[in-house]
Amino acid sequence: MMREQLSINLSVGRSCFVRCSGCYNHFGKNSLPVKADVILNFLDNVKTIGVNKVTISGGDPISRPDILSLLEEVKKRSFQINLDTVGTALLGPARTIFFGNAIVPQVNAEKLSALVDLIGIPLDGPNSAVVETFRTGRNGIFQEQKKILSLLDEHGAKICVNTVVHKHNLTSIAEMAPILSSYPSIIKWQLFQYMPIGFLGYKNRDHFMISDEEYSQLQKEVRCSAKAHSFKGEIEFKGCADRKGNYLLVDSDGLAWLPKYTLNDEWNGAADATCDRIVIGDIHKTEDYPAIIRAVLHPSVACKNISGCRPVHSDFVDRLTL
């Protein structure tokens, strides 16, 4: 159901430490992400309309060299900060492998934990074989994610585990409950029904999509397993219809966009699966702020008033070959 006010998801890093075959994102074309002063000016403006929470994402946000100083500035502005990261560079210097190939210095887990209200860590199964059906490029990713959870646990972070539910992990997700129960800092477990949007998400939809009935059955299995293994955190299920039309996304080039959905609350599998987006404006341009703010406050009106979406150059799209 479309919210009265959209949540804002800022992609502050373009590169990532893994390759996700069903990624929903539209990646920026520029190798360097939008500068910190542009991001902060944008946040100062949306703060005036009552936006007090922001999700910092990517790519992977900790691939950004100035991520800690950027978070310090966002924190000074009294935003509630959620940050979604694979977390690889928290363990030591790490190489990005998607939309960039560079060594990222180790990011201080203690400082990150102090700056962020909720750290989202992806985990899509109870072992590496299952996780790697969706997230590729890192051998032993399951064990690595467990080390990251333990490290954040040590520093008292508040953690949300994010699980993408798809065709190849559907039967094993309930097995994650005893694993997650061993980390006191996990206060939430979010389970997202695979959503076929963005170029990769749309391209690989037949490989990953599950039915609403399968997703509904999974919810019962997960709740039963969580209870049996005394998982203390909140469990939140987010189907395609729950997320449709609820987010304004800003890519690493600074373009504010929405997926090109149909204008109703229900998920239409034929019409809402899309690689298209509607670009509302560019956060570099203060003259675009009124349109972006209108989209945040009145998403249905904003979508109706925009005739189409800005094209993405085909040579750029061709590189999305996962």
Secondary structure as GFF3:
##gff-version 3
##sequence-region A 1 322
A	DSSP	beta_strand	7	11	.	.	.	ID=ss1
A	DSSP	beta_strand	19	20	.	.	.	ID=ss2
A	DSSP	alpha_helix	36	47	.	.	.	ID=ss3
A	DSSP	beta_strand	53	57	.	.	.	ID=ss4
A	DSSP	three_ten_helix	61	63	.	.	.	ID=ss5
A	DSSP	alpha_helix	67	76	.	.	.	ID=ss6
A	DSSP	beta_strand	80	84	.	.	.	ID=ss7
A	DSSP	three_ten_helix	88	90	.	.	.	ID=ss8
A	DSSP	beta_strand	94	95	.	.	.	ID=ss9
A	DSSP	beta_strand	103	104	.	.	.	ID=ss10
A	DSSP	alpha_helix	109	115	.	.	.	ID=ss11
A	DSSP	beta_strand	118	122	.	.	.	ID=ss12
A	DSSP	alpha_helix	128	131	.	.	.	ID=ss13
A	DSSP	beta_strand	135	136	.	.	.	ID=ss14
A	DSSP	alpha_helix	141	154	.	.	.	ID=ss15
A	DSSP	beta_strand	159	165	.	.	.	ID=ss16
A	DSSP	three_ten_helix	173	176	.	.	.	ID=ss17
A	DSSP	alpha_helix	177	180	.	.	.	ID=ss18
A	DSSP	beta_strand	186	193	.	.	.	ID=ss19
A	DSSP	alpha_helix	198	203	.	.	.	ID=ss20
A	DSSP	alpha_helix	205	208	.	.	.	ID=ss21
A	DSSP	alpha_helix	212	228	.	.	.	ID=ss22
A	DSSP	beta_strand	234	238	.	.	.	ID=ss23
A	DSSP	alpha_helix	240	243	.	.	.	ID=ss24
A	DSSP	beta_strand	247	250	.	.	.	ID=ss25
A	DSSP	beta_strand	255	259	.	.	.	ID=ss26
A	DSSP	beta_strand	277	282	.	.	.	ID=ss27
A	DSSP	three_ten_helix	286	288	.	.	.	ID=ss28
A	DSSP	alpha_helix	289	297	.	.	.	ID=ss29
A	DSSP	alpha_helix	299	304	.	.	.	ID=ss30
A	DSSP	alpha_helix	314	317	.	.	.	ID=ss31
###
